[in-house]
Amino acid sequence: MPPAKKKPRTYDQAKIRAAVTAQFGHVARGVGELTPEQLARPSGLGEWSVAELAAHVAWIADSLAVGLARPPAAVAELTAVEWPFATASLAGKISEAARETLTGAPLPELYERAGARLAGALEANPGSRVLDLWIGDMTLADFLVTRTVELVVHTDDLNRATGLAIPLERQALAACTRLLVDALALKAPGGSVEVRVPPFAVVQCVEGPRHTRGTPPNVVETDPLTWIRLATGRTAWAAERDAARVSASGERADLSGLLPLMG
C-alpha cells in the first residue's frame, strides 16, 4: 500500500500577518540608516545595487497592496509550497519593477507609503481572498507565507551587503524555514532522508528505503539561516559542509543535486 499523502502544513494567519508587518518594519528602519556609500554598493544579487535591493523590498509590500486593490481572482491556482518553483520566470519583471520603484521617490518615502498601504490592505481583506498574480492566483493567506521568504531572504542580503544587523522576526524566520523545507520534500518526495532544521522544521524526503523507527540512516541537519541560503542559492552545499554548518550522514544525505530550490 502506498504511503498516505501528507497534509500540507498550515500556518496561523494572525501570526503570519504580524510577522510580515514586523519584518517589513525592521527593514524600513535599517534602510533608513544606510549612507549614500552603502546604498551604492553591489548587493551581491546580479547587477543590483543595495539601493535597488532596498527598493525591491519596498515594492514587495507595495505590490501586495496593489494586488489587493484589484478585483479578486475566482480560484487559487498555486499553493504556498509550490510558489518557490514558479518564481524563476519572474526575474526580469522583478528587476524592472525594482528600478521603477527606486525612481519613484526617496527610499524613506517609499517605505512609509508602502508600509501604510500594506497595513490598510491587510486590515481590509481576509485570508481567503484570491489574488490575481503574475505567477498564478493564490489566496492571501498562502501568499503572505511566501512574503516571509522574500522579506527574510532580502533582510539577510541587506545585512551581508552593508554590515547592518537588521533583526529577523522569529515568526517570519520560522515560516520561511518551514516553507522552504516543505518545498524540498515536494521536489524530492520520499522517506529515506530526514532533514532537520531546528528549532523549526523536520521533513523526510528523497526516494529510497523508508525510515520507520530509531535513528534514520540518512540525516541532514543545519541551522535556519544556512538552510535558507542553501535553498535560495546564496551559498553552496560543499562550502557549508566544509565549514561544518551542515552535517550530513548516510549515503543518500547529499542534497547538492536538489539545491537551490529557487534563486
C-alpha positions as CSV (number, residue, x, y, z in Angstrom):
1,M,0.0,0.0,0.0
2,P,1.5,3.4,-0.9
3,P,2.2,5.8,1.9
4,A,-0.6,8.2,2.8
5,K,-0.3,11.6,1.2
6,K,1.0,14.2,3.6
7,K,-1.3,17.0,4.5
8,P,0.0,20.5,3.7
9,R,1.4,22.4,6.6
10,T,-1.0,25.0,8.0
11,Y,0.0,28.4,9.3
12,D,-1.6,30.7,11.9
13,Q,-2.8,33.6,9.8
14,A,-2.7,36.2,12.5
15,K,0.9,35.3,13.3
16,I,1.9,35.4,9.7
17,R,0.3,38.8,9.2
18,A,2.1,40.1,12.3
19,A,5.4,38.6,11.2
20,V,5.2,40.1,7.7
21,T,4.4,43.6,9.1
22,A,7.1,43.4,11.7
23,Q,9.8,42.2,9.3
24,F,9.0,45.0,6.9
25,G,9.2,47.4,9.7
26,H,12.7,46.1,10.7
27,V,13.9,46.5,7.1
28,A,12.4,50.0,6.9
29,R,14.3,51.1,10.0
30,G,17.5,49.5,8.8
31,V,17.3,51.0,5.3
32,G,16.8,54.4,6.9
33,E,20.3,54.2,8.4
34,L,22.1,53.5,5.2
35,T,24.6,56.0,3.9
36,P,24.9,57.0,0.3
37,E,28.1,54.9,0.1
38,Q,26.3,51.9,1.4
39,L,23.4,52.4,-1.0
40,A,25.8,52.5,-3.9
41,R,27.5,49.1,-3.0
42,P,26.8,46.0,-5.0
43,S,24.1,43.9,-3.4
44,G,25.5,40.6,-4.4
45,L,22.4,39.9,-6.4
46,G,23.3,40.2,-10.1
47,E,23.7,43.9,-11.1
48,W,21.5,45.3,-8.3
49,S,23.0,47.9,-6.1
50,V,22.0,48.0,-2.4
51,A,19.6,50.9,-3.3
52,E,17.9,48.7,-5.9
53,L,17.6,45.8,-3.4
54,A,16.1,48.1,-0.8
55,A,13.7,49.5,-3.4
56,H,12.7,45.9,-4.2
57,V,11.8,45.3,-0.6
58,A,9.6,48.3,-0.6
59,W,8.0,47.0,-3.8
60,I,7.2,43.7,-2.1
61,A,4.9,45.5,0.3
62,D,3.5,48.0,-2.2
63,S,2.8,45.4,-4.8
64,L,0.8,43.3,-2.3
65,A,-1.3,46.3,-1.5
66,V,-1.8,47.0,-5.3
67,G,-2.8,43.3,-5.8
68,L,-5.4,43.5,-3.1
69,A,-6.8,46.7,-4.8
70,R,-7.5,44.7,-8.0
71,P,-10.6,42.6,-8.4
72,P,-10.1,39.2,-6.8
73,A,-9.5,36.0,-8.9
74,A,-12.0,33.2,-8.7
75,V,-10.0,30.2,-7.7
76,A,-6.5,29.7,-6.3
77,E,-4.1,28.0,-8.8
78,L,-1.0,27.9,-6.6
79,T,-0.2,27.0,-3.0
80,A,2.5,28.4,-0.8
81,V,4.7,25.3,-1.1
82,E,4.5,25.4,-4.9
83,W,5.5,29.0,-5.1
84,P,9.3,28.6,-4.9
85,F,9.2,26.7,-8.2
86,A,7.1,29.3,-10.0
87,T,9.4,32.3,-9.4
88,A,12.2,31.7,-11.9
89,S,10.3,33.2,-14.8
90,L,9.8,36.4,-12.9
91,A,13.4,37.6,-12.6
92,G,13.2,40.1,-15.4
93,K,9.9,41.6,-14.4
94,I,11.0,41.9,-10.7
95,S,14.3,43.6,-11.7
96,E,12.4,46.1,-13.8
97,A,9.9,46.8,-11.1
98,A,12.7,47.4,-8.6
99,R,14.3,50.0,-10.8
100,E,11.0,51.7,-11.5
101,T,10.2,51.8,-7.8
102,L,13.5,53.4,-6.9
103,T,12.9,56.2,-9.4
104,G,9.5,57.0,-7.9
105,A,10.6,58.6,-4.6
106,P,13.4,58.7,-2.0
107,L,13.7,55.4,-0.1
108,P,12.3,56.7,3.2
109,E,9.2,57.9,1.4
110,L,8.8,54.7,-0.5
111,Y,8.9,52.7,2.7
112,E,6.5,55.0,4.6
113,R,4.0,54.8,1.7
114,A,4.3,51.1,1.2
115,G,4.0,50.3,4.9
116,A,0.8,52.4,5.2
117,R,-0.7,50.8,2.1
118,L,0.2,47.3,3.2
119,A,-1.3,47.8,6.7
120,G,-4.6,49.2,5.3
121,A,-4.9,46.4,2.6
122,L,-4.3,43.6,5.2
123,E,-6.9,45.1,7.5
124,A,-9.5,45.2,4.8
125,N,-9.0,41.7,3.4
126,P,-9.5,38.1,4.7
127,G,-7.0,35.3,4.1
128,S,-9.4,33.6,1.8
129,R,-9.2,36.5,-0.7
130,V,-7.7,35.2,-4.0
131,L,-5.0,37.4,-5.5
132,D,-4.6,37.7,-9.3
133,L,-0.7,37.3,-9.6
134,W,1.9,37.1,-12.3
135,I,2.9,33.6,-11.2
136,G,-0.6,32.2,-10.7
137,D,-3.6,33.1,-8.5
138,M,-3.1,32.5,-4.7
139,T,-5.1,33.0,-1.6
140,L,-3.9,36.0,0.5
141,A,-3.1,33.6,3.4
142,D,-0.8,31.5,1.2
143,F,0.8,34.5,-0.4
144,L,1.6,36.1,2.9
145,V,3.6,33.0,3.9
146,T,5.7,33.5,0.7
147,R,6.3,37.1,1.8
148,T,8.1,35.8,4.8
149,V,10.5,34.2,2.5
150,E,11.1,37.3,0.4
151,L,11.5,39.5,3.5
152,V,13.8,37.2,5.5
153,V,16.0,36.4,2.5
154,H,16.4,40.0,1.5
155,T,16.9,41.1,5.1
156,D,19.9,38.7,5.1
157,D,21.0,40.0,1.7
158,L,21.0,43.6,3.0
159,N,22.9,42.6,6.2
160,R,25.6,40.8,4.3
161,A,26.0,43.6,1.7
162,T,26.1,46.5,4.1
163,G,27.2,45.2,7.5
164,L,23.8,46.2,9.1
165,A,22.3,43.9,11.7
166,I,18.6,44.2,10.8
167,P,16.8,41.7,13.1
168,L,14.9,38.7,11.8
169,E,11.5,38.3,13.3
170,R,11.2,34.8,14.8
171,Q,7.8,34.0,13.3
172,A,9.0,35.2,9.9
173,L,12.2,33.1,10.1
174,A,10.2,30.1,11.2
175,A,7.6,30.4,8.4
176,C,10.4,31.0,5.8
177,T,12.3,27.9,7.0
178,R,9.3,25.7,7.0
179,L,8.1,26.7,3.6
180,L,11.5,26.0,2.0
181,V,11.9,22.7,3.8
182,D,8.5,21.6,2.7
183,A,9.4,22.7,-0.9
184,L,12.3,20.3,-0.7
185,A,10.0,17.5,0.3
186,L,7.7,18.4,-2.6
187,K,10.6,18.4,-5.1
188,A,12.1,15.1,-3.8
189,P,9.3,13.1,-2.2
190,G,10.2,10.0,-0.2
191,G,11.3,8.9,3.2
192,S,14.9,7.9,3.0
193,V,16.5,11.2,4.2
194,E,15.5,13.2,7.3
195,V,16.2,16.9,7.0
196,R,16.3,18.7,10.3
197,V,16.4,22.5,10.7
198,P,16.0,23.0,14.4
199,P,14.1,24.5,16.1
200,F,11.6,25.0,13.2
201,A,11.3,22.0,10.9
202,V,11.9,18.3,10.2
203,V,10.9,16.6,7.0
204,Q,11.5,13.3,5.3
205,C,12.3,13.3,1.6
206,V,14.2,11.5,-1.3
207,E,13.1,8.2,-2.7
208,G,14.6,5.0,-1.2
209,P,14.2,2.8,1.9
210,R,11.8,4.4,4.3
211,H,12.8,5.0,7.9
212,T,10.3,3.7,10.4
213,R,12.0,3.8,13.9
214,G,15.1,4.7,15.7
215,T,17.8,7.0,14.2
216,P,17.4,7.4,10.5
217,P,20.3,6.1,8.3
218,N,20.4,9.4,6.3
219,V,20.2,12.6,8.2
220,V,20.9,16.2,7.2
221,E,21.0,19.0,9.9
222,T,21.7,22.7,9.7
223,D,20.6,26.0,11.2
224,P,17.7,28.1,9.7
225,L,19.8,30.8,8.1
226,T,22.2,28.3,6.4
227,W,19.2,26.3,5.1
228,I,17.6,29.4,3.7
229,R,20.8,30.5,2.0
230,L,21.2,27.0,0.5
231,A,17.6,26.8,-0.7
232,T,17.8,30.2,-2.4
233,G,21.2,29.8,-4.0
234,R,23.1,32.3,-1.7
235,T,25.6,29.6,-0.8
236,A,26.7,26.2,-1.9
237,W,26.3,22.8,-0.3
238,A,30.0,21.9,-0.4
239,A,31.0,25.2,1.1
240,E,28.6,24.8,4.0
241,R,29.6,21.2,4.7
242,D,33.3,22.2,4.7
243,A,32.5,25.0,7.2
244,A,30.6,22.5,9.4
245,R,27.4,24.5,9.1
246,V,25.8,21.4,7.5
247,S,26.1,17.9,8.9
248,A,25.1,15.1,6.6
249,S,25.3,11.4,7.4
250,G,24.4,8.4,5.2
251,E,24.9,7.5,1.6
252,R,21.8,9.4,0.5
253,A,22.3,12.5,2.5
254,D,23.9,14.6,-0.2
255,L,21.4,17.2,-1.2
256,S,23.6,19.2,-3.6
257,G,21.7,17.9,-6.7
258,L,18.4,19.2,-5.3
259,L,19.6,22.7,-4.4
260,P,19.0,25.5,-4.8
261,L,15.2,25.3,-4.8
262,M,14.9,28.9,-6.0
263,G,17.4,31.5,-7.0
